[in-house]
Amino acid sequence: MTYLHILVLVNVVLPRRQHILFESIKTASDYFCSLSKMMVGVSPRDFCPFSPWMEAHSSSRSSLSRKRRRDGSKGESEEVERPGKVPKSTVGLKDPASFADELESAEDTPYLRVSMEEAKRGTPFQRPVRVYADGIFDVFHSGHARALMQAKGLFPNTYLIVGVCSDDLTHKFKGFTVMNEDERYDAVSHCRYVDEVVRNAPWTLTPEFLAKHRIDFVAHDDIPYTSAGQDDVYKHIKEAGMFAPTQRTEGISTSDIITRIVRDYDVYVRRNLQRGYTAKELNVSFINEKKYHLQERVDKVKRKVRDVEEKSKEFVQKVENKSIDLIQRWEEKSREFIGNFLQMFGPEGALKHMLKEGRGRMLQAISPRQSPSSSPTRERSPSPVFRMPFLNKALASPHHSAARGYTVSEDDDESYEG
């Protein structure tokens, strides 16, 4: 086989998954390096075209595991491993997995199984370990996907074949399904871990079926599967050393999902009626349809009442908060008002001091000032006395005038005249 033929084989046969791509190229690199050792004067790096890519990829993967220092309880620094971040990758699948009946038959090639030790050690990239997993896969969920992920990761180089049973077999041995067989085939083919899908898979695996599809191992959970009159349908597979156990995902299964729907049947019927499905499509009678519509109206009223109650509670809470705030402000203002009142009108308030000062000023203004003893006294000249004209006759007698004493000065006369 020439180097060009090997490159063509690498481009055609490489698996579709990124991590399997790395393992396959690693195996090819080891193969080229082993050939270079048999050649004189040729270094493995020059002969193997994948060496630079492998070194760069290995260095990038080793750089993902980093260490960080952490202070211990005694103040000593410790180095703790922390997982590195995975770089962004745009590599993804564009097409679903192929169906087995649409692929070219490989019955002409010899069928030689791979042992468990060889599979775990790693097989050549052109010879992946063919792992088979079967099931019903009704209402495909995360439990199914996790089981297939475990089957895909059993060995470094795995080609996962998934068998899906038909409606006839499933209804006969297990019960009615939610999805028909075509829907289940399509759902499994779009799982990222699946490389090939076998439609109308058998309920019990026969040697002829295992040889036809070149199956090395069968993956399933280790719990005995009682069906079709057998205590464990995988008993002969386990005895042949072809069984690879996987773990079930607790809390999720098709039966659990159906149980949820049946338990809340009325809720989901009303949900689909609201979404436009007819009572005939839902297999609901006329009376039940009216009942569900009435329940929906009652629930709407309840929701409105609940909203009003919540809004009223919020309003009351806001009023209480505002009243408490107003009371606190009123108390602060009342204390301030009382303090100002006492400061103004209290026993030692500002008003008392103002009255004292005003009284002192009034007394000072009213009381005459005493002249100093050294200053000469000045006598004021008496004002001329005259009698008022209209009182001349009434006050003609000197006795009356003396008794009454009506004398008017010139100053008073001027004031009257003015």
C-alpha positions, 0 to 999 in steps of 0.5 A: 500500500503506497503513501497516497493510498493511505492518505485516501483511506484516511480521508474516506474512512475517518470517523465523523466525530472530532475525538475519534478523529484525533484517536484515528490520526494518532493510530495512523501516526504510530503506524507510520512511525513503526514503518520508519523504524524499519527504514534506514536513514529516515526519521519518524518526524520526516516520514510521518505527515501527522507528527506536527499536527499531533505535537500541536494538538497534544500541546494544546490539550496539555495546556488545558490542564492548569494549576492554581495556588491555594492557601491552606489552613496553615498558611501554606500554599497548595497547588490544586488541579483545575480543569482547563477550558475547552476551546470553541469548535465549529466542527459539527455534523451536517447529516444524520446517521446512515441506515444500515439497509442503505449502505453497501454490504460487507458480507464478502469481507471476513468477520474477525471479532476484536477482543476486549483487551484489543478494543480497550488498547485501541484498534487501527483507524481503519478497523474501529470497534463495532458496538451495537445498542438496541432499544425502542427509543420512544419519545427520545429523551436525554436518558436515551442520548446518555446511554448512546453516549456511554456506548460511543465512549466505551473504546477509543475507536468506536463505530456505534450501530443502533438498532430500533425495533419496529412497531409490530415487535414493540406492540407485541412484547412491550406495549403501544408506543407514542411515536411510530417506527418511522419517527423513532428511526428518524429521532435516533438517526439525528443523535450525534453519537450514532454512526449507523441505524438498523431499522426493524431490529430483532428483539433477540440477537442471533449469531447470524445478525451479529455476523451480518453487521460485523458486531464486536460488542453489545452495549446495554445496562446490566439489569436483566431484561426479562421479555419474550419468555426469557429471564434475560434476552442478553444472557447468551451475549454475556456468556459469549463475552460480547456484553459491554455494560452501561449505566441507566440515567435515573429519573428519566424514562419514557414510562416516567414521561407518559406517567406525568402526562396521564397524571395531569391529563386534564391540564394537557387536554385544556392546554391543547384545546387552548392551542387550537386542537379540536375535541375530536382530535383529542378524543374528548366528548362534547360534555368534557369539552364544555367542562374543560372550557368552563374550568378554563373560565373559572381558572381565569377568574381565579387568576384575576382574583389572585392578581387583584389580591396581590395588587391589593396586598401591595397597595396596603403594604405601600399605604402602611409604609407611607403611613409609617413614613408620615408618622415618623415625619410628623413626630420629627416635625412635632418635636422640632415645633415643640422645641422651637416653641419652648425656645421662644416662649419658655421660661428662659426663652427668647421672648422673655429676654426681648420683653426684659430688654424692651421694658428696660428701654421703655423705662430708660426712655420714660425716666428723665435724665439727671443733669450733672451738678456742675452744669448751670441751670437754665430757667425756661421763660413762662409762656404768656397766659391768655383766656379763650375768647368763648370762655371770657364771659363764662369765666368772667368772675375771678373765683370761677376762673380760679376754681376751674383753673382754665388757663391756656398758654400760647402754645396750646392756642396755636395747637388749637388754631392749627 
